[in-house]
Amino acid sequence: MFKKRFKDTFNMTTEKNDNEEVVDSTHTEHPHEEGIASADALTPEQQLQEDLASEKDKHLRLFAEFENFKRRNAKERIELFKTANQDVLQSLLPVLDDFDRAMTEIKKTDDDVLLKGVELIHEKLKSTLVSKGLEEVAIKTGDIFDADYAEAITQIPAPAPNLKGKVVDVIEKGYKLGDKIIRFPKVVIGH
């Protein structure tokens, strides 16, 4: 059967294509390349080699696409794990703010036992949140205002000439989870 197909391939000088036009199968596309046969006149071995090369190419492309998919999926999974706690941590930030305000007020009293107890609880809460990836955005009075890292809630006349365009007061601390800021610090800047 293979020999019959082989003979039929070489004995045919014309064939019909999809448009029902007669095409000469021995005609080469490039007349200056007389020694090269067209794709229709390939030997079965050459055709098999071309098919094999085509399938290898398809396989390599599919493999590369799959590797890219795996990398992208792993990256998305890591990103999801980093920010999975974001909602919980954001809901705990007001509690942390209340602790900070309570610490400020308790330090004004003479009750050292109460102060130590609240400090222990405060530090335990902060260390737990830090272990989950929460970090405070470092900004303080006198820093140059940067809208990428802080939110200006108001401007006041600068109390000193060196505070123009700088942070005069930090109203609310900011926090970030990994590299992403989940709450911008609220600041007052001088003008």
Residue frames as qw, qx, qy, qz and C-alpha x, y, z in Angstrom:
[[0.000, 0.885, 0.466, 0.000, 0.00, 0.00, 0.00],
 [0.315, -0.776, 0.111, 0.535, 2.85, 2.38, 0.84],
 [0.389, -0.127, 0.607, 0.681, 4.47, 1.69, -2.55],
 [0.213, 0.632, 0.671, 0.324, 1.16, 2.37, -4.32],
 [0.122, -0.941, -0.232, 0.216, 0.83, 5.79, -2.60],
 [0.416, -0.565, 0.353, 0.619, 4.45, 6.54, -3.40],
 [0.354, 0.173, 0.685, 0.612, 3.91, 5.77, -7.09],
 [0.088, 0.802, 0.573, 0.144, 0.65, 7.73, -7.18],
 [0.250, -0.858, -0.055, 0.446, 2.37, 10.76, -5.68],
 [0.309, -0.463, 0.491, 0.670, 5.11, 10.81, -8.28],
 [0.298, 0.300, 0.775, 0.469, 2.94, 9.82, -11.25],
 [0.089, 0.857, 0.500, -0.090, 0.48, 12.66, -10.68],
 [0.402, 0.147, 0.125, 0.895, 1.43, 15.79, -12.51],
 [0.231, -0.382, -0.117, -0.887, -1.78, 17.66, -11.79],
 [0.208, -0.379, -0.837, 0.335, -4.19, 17.81, -8.90],
 [0.173, -0.718, -0.380, -0.557, -7.25, 19.81, -7.92],
 [0.173, 0.049, -0.547, 0.817, -7.16, 22.26, -5.02],
 [0.090, 0.468, 0.706, -0.524, -10.06, 23.64, -2.96],
 [0.291, 0.565, 0.008, -0.772, -10.99, 26.16, -5.66],
 [0.798, 0.382, 0.466, -0.027, -11.26, 23.40, -8.32],
 [0.341, 0.845, -0.355, -0.210, -8.31, 24.87, -10.23],
 [0.964, 0.141, -0.065, 0.216, -5.83, 22.54, -11.84],
 [0.232, -0.888, 0.395, 0.046, -2.36, 22.93, -10.34],
 [0.769, 0.431, -0.450, 0.143, 0.83, 21.47, -11.70],
 [0.783, -0.620, 0.046, 0.032, 2.50, 19.64, -8.81],
 [0.819, 0.019, 0.065, 0.570, 5.96, 19.73, -10.37],
 [0.213, 0.810, 0.055, 0.544, 6.00, 23.53, -10.65],
 [0.544, -0.258, -0.404, 0.689, 8.38, 25.24, -8.21],
 [0.090, -0.922, -0.339, 0.162, 7.47, 28.53, -6.57],
 [0.181, -0.838, 0.298, 0.419, 10.92, 30.02, -7.13],
 [0.831, 0.555, -0.017, -0.003, 12.08, 29.60, -10.73],
 [0.235, 0.789, -0.537, 0.185, 15.71, 30.44, -9.83],
 [0.441, -0.395, 0.766, -0.250, 15.79, 27.44, -7.47],
 [0.709, 0.264, -0.473, -0.451, 15.59, 24.74, -10.08],
 [0.407, 0.205, -0.877, 0.153, 17.14, 21.97, -7.97],
 [0.184, 0.021, 0.722, -0.667, 14.64, 22.28, -5.09],
 [0.197, -0.369, -0.831, -0.368, 11.37, 20.43, -5.39],
 [0.388, -0.447, -0.017, -0.806, 8.11, 21.93, -4.13],
 [0.410, -0.232, 0.681, -0.561, 6.33, 20.78, -0.98],
 [0.860, 0.180, 0.094, -0.468, 4.02, 18.61, -3.09],
 [0.808, 0.427, -0.405, -0.005, 6.92, 16.62, -4.57],
 [0.253, -0.636, 0.664, -0.301, 8.59, 15.65, -1.30],
 [0.505, 0.086, -0.859, -0.024, 9.57, 12.11, -0.68],
 [0.692, -0.562, -0.394, -0.222, 7.68, 10.36, 2.07],
 [0.695, -0.239, -0.352, 0.580, 10.77, 10.45, 4.27],
 [0.194, 0.200, -0.042, 0.960, 11.09, 14.21, 3.76],
 [0.439, -0.518, -0.321, -0.660, 7.39, 14.68, 4.42],
 [0.761, -0.473, -0.433, 0.098, 7.67, 12.64, 7.61],
 [0.544, -0.082, -0.257, 0.794, 10.70, 14.69, 8.70],
 [0.065, -0.350, -0.097, -0.929, 8.79, 17.93, 8.07],
 [0.627, -0.535, -0.394, -0.407, 5.78, 16.59, 9.96],
 [0.747, -0.330, -0.414, 0.403, 8.03, 15.52, 12.82],
 [0.335, 0.092, -0.145, 0.926, 9.69, 18.95, 12.92],
 [0.308, -0.460, -0.239, -0.798, 6.27, 20.60, 12.89],
 [0.738, -0.508, -0.421, -0.142, 5.02, 18.41, 15.73],
 [0.644, -0.166, -0.351, 0.659, 8.22, 19.04, 17.73],
 [0.089, 0.273, -0.009, 0.958, 7.69, 22.77, 17.28],
 [0.539, -0.518, -0.323, -0.581, 4.07, 22.49, 18.43],
 [0.784, -0.385, -0.446, 0.196, 5.18, 20.41, 21.42],
 [0.491, -0.013, -0.263, 0.830, 7.87, 22.92, 22.41],
 [0.146, -0.383, -0.102, -0.906, 5.45, 25.83, 22.14],
 [0.686, -0.503, -0.388, -0.356, 2.84, 24.00, 24.20],
 [0.744, -0.261, -0.414, 0.455, 5.46, 23.09, 26.79],
 [0.277, 0.151, -0.152, 0.937, 6.63, 26.73, 26.99],
 [0.391, -0.474, -0.227, -0.756, 3.03, 27.94, 27.38],
 [0.777, -0.453, -0.434, -0.057, 2.48, 25.43, 30.17],
 [0.614, -0.114, -0.347, 0.700, 5.68, 26.51, 31.96],
 [0.006, 0.299, -0.009, 0.954, 4.58, 30.16, 31.71],
 [0.601, -0.500, -0.356, -0.512, 1.17, 29.19, 33.08],
 [0.771, -0.350, -0.455, 0.276, 2.77, 27.37, 36.03],
 [0.415, 0.034, -0.240, 0.877, 5.01, 30.35, 36.83],
 [0.221, -0.381, -0.140, -0.887, 2.13, 32.81, 36.56],
 [0.708, -0.473, -0.439, -0.287, -0.10, 30.59, 38.71],
 [0.697, -0.250, -0.431, 0.516, 2.60, 30.22, 41.39],
 [0.203, 0.165, -0.119, 0.958, 3.15, 33.98, 41.42],
 [0.436, -0.446, -0.257, -0.738, -0.58, 34.64, 41.78],
 [0.767, -0.412, -0.491, 0.011, -0.82, 32.06, 44.57],
 [0.544, -0.110, -0.361, 0.750, 2.07, 33.67, 46.48],
 [0.052, -0.274, -0.036, -0.960, 0.47, 37.09, 46.03],
 [0.609, -0.473, -0.413, -0.485, -2.83, 35.72, 47.30],
 [0.733, -0.355, -0.485, 0.319, -1.19, 34.27, 50.40],
 [0.352, 0.062, -0.227, 0.906, 0.53, 37.59, 51.07],
 [0.221, -0.166, -0.008, -0.961, -2.69, 39.56, 50.93],
 [0.452, -0.359, -0.786, -0.219, -5.18, 36.93, 52.17],
 [0.390, -0.483, -0.601, 0.503, -5.15, 38.45, 55.65],
 [0.143, 0.235, 0.093, 0.957, -5.65, 41.99, 54.37],
 [0.422, -0.566, -0.381, -0.596, -9.34, 42.27, 55.30],
 [0.723, -0.526, -0.415, 0.169, -8.79, 40.87, 58.79],
 [0.545, -0.140, -0.171, 0.809, -5.77, 43.09, 59.40],
 [0.005, -0.383, -0.192, -0.904, -7.60, 46.18, 58.14],
 [0.552, -0.627, -0.395, -0.384, -10.45, 45.49, 60.54],
 [0.736, -0.454, -0.322, 0.386, -7.95, 45.23, 63.44],
 [0.414, 0.333, -0.059, 0.845, -6.25, 48.56, 62.69],
 [0.310, -0.691, -0.079, -0.649, -8.85, 50.64, 64.59],
 [0.834, -0.520, -0.182, 0.037, -8.30, 48.39, 67.62],
 [0.729, 0.014, -0.112, 0.675, -4.57, 49.02, 67.36],
 [0.098, 0.558, 0.036, 0.823, -5.26, 52.76, 67.14],
 [0.598, -0.689, -0.155, -0.379, -7.43, 52.56, 70.27],
 [0.862, -0.317, -0.174, 0.356, -4.62, 50.76, 72.08],
 [0.498, 0.283, -0.067, 0.817, -2.19, 53.52, 71.10],
 [0.212, -0.643, -0.066, -0.733, -4.57, 56.18, 72.44],
 [0.789, -0.570, -0.197, -0.120, -5.16, 54.16, 75.62],
 [0.792, -0.078, -0.191, 0.575, -1.41, 53.84, 76.17],
 [0.217, 0.475, -0.038, 0.852, -1.03, 57.61, 75.85],
 [0.477, -0.642, -0.083, -0.594, -3.74, 58.24, 78.46],
 [0.882, -0.411, -0.217, 0.073, -2.62, 55.49, 80.87],
 [0.654, 0.178, -0.228, 0.699, 0.93, 56.89, 80.86],
 [0.085, -0.609, 0.057, -0.787, -0.54, 60.09, 82.35],
 [0.746, -0.580, -0.095, -0.312, -1.73, 58.17, 85.44],
 [0.162, -0.660, 0.684, -0.267, 0.31, 56.88, 88.37],
 [0.897, -0.091, 0.346, -0.259, -0.96, 53.30, 88.09],
 [0.055, 0.595, -0.758, -0.262, 2.14, 51.35, 87.04],
 [0.444, 0.030, 0.893, -0.069, 0.47, 47.94, 87.28],
 [0.579, 0.654, 0.395, -0.284, -2.27, 48.99, 84.85],
 [0.280, 0.817, -0.375, -0.337, 0.33, 50.52, 82.53],
 [0.155, -0.416, 0.882, 0.159, 2.44, 47.32, 82.47],
 [0.532, 0.261, 0.790, -0.157, -0.61, 45.12, 81.87],
 [0.542, 0.767, 0.190, -0.287, -1.87, 47.21, 78.97],
 [0.111, 0.753, -0.574, -0.300, 1.68, 47.45, 77.55],
 [0.367, -0.186, 0.908, 0.081, 1.97, 43.66, 77.55],
 [0.563, 0.509, 0.633, -0.150, -1.34, 43.23, 75.74],
 [0.352, 0.867, -0.087, -0.340, -0.46, 46.03, 73.31],
 [0.038, -0.625, 0.732, 0.270, 2.94, 44.49, 72.48],
 [0.470, 0.049, 0.881, 0.014, 1.41, 41.05, 72.06],
 [0.551, 0.694, 0.404, -0.228, -1.18, 42.40, 69.62],
 [0.252, 0.856, -0.327, -0.309, 1.47, 44.31, 67.67],
 [0.206, -0.455, 0.843, 0.200, 3.85, 41.34, 67.49],
 [0.565, 0.288, 0.770, -0.070, 1.02, 39.08, 66.29],
 [0.503, 0.812, 0.183, -0.235, 0.09, 41.53, 63.54],
 [0.071, 0.781, -0.557, -0.275, 3.74, 41.96, 62.54],
 [0.420, -0.196, 0.879, 0.113, 4.11, 38.18, 62.31],
 [0.570, 0.536, 0.618, -0.067, 1.21, 38.21, 59.82],
 [0.527, 0.334, 0.382, 0.682, 3.10, 40.74, 57.64],
 [0.037, -0.947, -0.289, -0.138, 1.75, 44.06, 58.93],
 [0.562, -0.051, -0.113, 0.818, 4.27, 46.92, 59.04],
 [0.039, -0.862, -0.283, 0.418, 3.88, 50.52, 60.09],
 [0.519, 0.689, 0.140, 0.486, 4.57, 53.11, 57.39],
 [0.553, -0.399, -0.183, 0.708, 7.46, 55.12, 58.79],
 [0.162, 0.666, 0.210, 0.697, 6.57, 58.80, 58.65],
 [0.451, -0.549, -0.440, 0.549, 7.20, 61.46, 61.25],
 [0.020, 0.970, 0.156, -0.185, 7.05, 65.20, 61.80],
 [0.186, -0.765, 0.415, 0.456, 9.56, 67.02, 59.61],
 [0.543, 0.062, 0.741, 0.390, 9.54, 64.47, 56.75],
 [0.178, 0.232, -0.402, -0.868, 9.00, 65.78, 53.24],
 [0.676, 0.290, 0.438, -0.517, 5.42, 65.14, 52.17],
 [0.067, 0.200, -0.843, -0.495, 5.11, 62.42, 49.51],
 [0.680, 0.089, 0.047, -0.726, 1.61, 61.76, 48.17],
 [0.676, 0.191, -0.684, -0.198, 2.61, 58.20, 47.24],
 [0.474, -0.020, -0.798, 0.371, 3.11, 57.28, 50.91],
 [0.066, -0.334, -0.600, 0.724, 0.83, 59.60, 52.87],
 [0.000, 0.686, 0.614, 0.391, -2.55, 61.28, 52.67],
 [0.120, 0.051, -0.235, 0.963, -2.71, 64.99, 53.47],
 [0.083, -0.646, -0.757, 0.050, -5.95, 65.81, 55.25],
 [0.015, -0.976, -0.215, 0.029, -5.23, 69.52, 55.66],
 [0.561, 0.352, -0.127, 0.738, -2.65, 72.27, 55.29],
 [0.366, -0.878, -0.239, 0.196, -1.79, 74.76, 57.98],
 [0.213, 0.907, -0.297, 0.209, 0.63, 77.67, 58.07],
 [0.787, 0.134, -0.471, 0.375, 4.04, 76.19, 58.86],
 [0.569, -0.807, -0.125, 0.103, 4.97, 76.77, 62.52],
 [0.461, -0.621, 0.372, 0.513, 8.60, 77.12, 61.42],
 [0.420, 0.703, -0.329, -0.470, 10.08, 78.08, 58.04],
 [0.015, 0.390, -0.904, -0.176, 11.82, 74.69, 57.75],
 [0.397, 0.206, 0.863, -0.234, 8.43, 72.86, 57.85],
 [0.515, 0.520, -0.077, -0.677, 7.05, 74.34, 54.60],
 [0.699, 0.359, -0.506, -0.355, 5.95, 71.44, 52.37],
 [0.284, 0.222, -0.898, 0.252, 6.75, 68.99, 55.14],
 [0.570, -0.465, -0.668, -0.113, 4.75, 66.89, 57.58],
 [0.170, -0.558, 0.313, -0.750, 3.73, 68.99, 60.60],
 [0.525, -0.213, 0.637, -0.523, 1.71, 66.30, 62.40],
 [0.287, 0.001, -0.918, -0.273, 0.72, 62.64, 61.92],
 [0.600, -0.192, 0.131, -0.766, -3.00, 62.28, 62.71],
 [0.933, -0.041, 0.246, -0.258, -3.35, 58.55, 61.98],
 [0.363, -0.469, 0.754, 0.283, -0.63, 55.94, 61.45],
 [0.727, 0.432, -0.319, -0.429, -0.39, 54.13, 58.15],
 [0.670, -0.277, 0.689, -0.013, 0.24, 50.43, 57.63],
 [0.547, 0.484, -0.538, -0.421, 1.39, 48.19, 54.83],
 [0.894, -0.086, 0.422, -0.120, 1.09, 44.49, 54.20],
 [0.786, 0.164, 0.354, 0.478, 4.24, 43.36, 52.45],
 [0.320, -0.021, 0.236, 0.917, 4.92, 46.04, 49.84],
 [0.114, -0.569, -0.566, -0.586, 1.29, 47.14, 49.53],
 [0.067, -0.066, 0.417, -0.904, 0.03, 50.04, 51.64],
 [0.191, -0.472, -0.850, -0.134, -3.33, 49.01, 53.11],
 [0.182, -0.906, -0.375, 0.077, -3.90, 52.26, 54.99],
 [0.437, 0.549, -0.082, 0.708, -2.14, 55.51, 54.18],
 [0.361, -0.386, -0.457, 0.715, -0.99, 57.65, 57.11],
 [0.037, 0.880, 0.383, 0.280, -3.09, 60.78, 57.52],
 [0.542, -0.204, -0.146, 0.802, -0.93, 63.85, 57.98],
 [0.059, 0.965, 0.196, -0.166, -1.08, 67.63, 58.27],
 [0.681, 0.183, 0.130, 0.697, 1.39, 69.53, 56.12],
 [0.186, -0.716, -0.123, 0.662, 2.71, 73.06, 56.39],
 [0.518, 0.642, 0.367, 0.430, 2.49, 75.68, 53.67]]
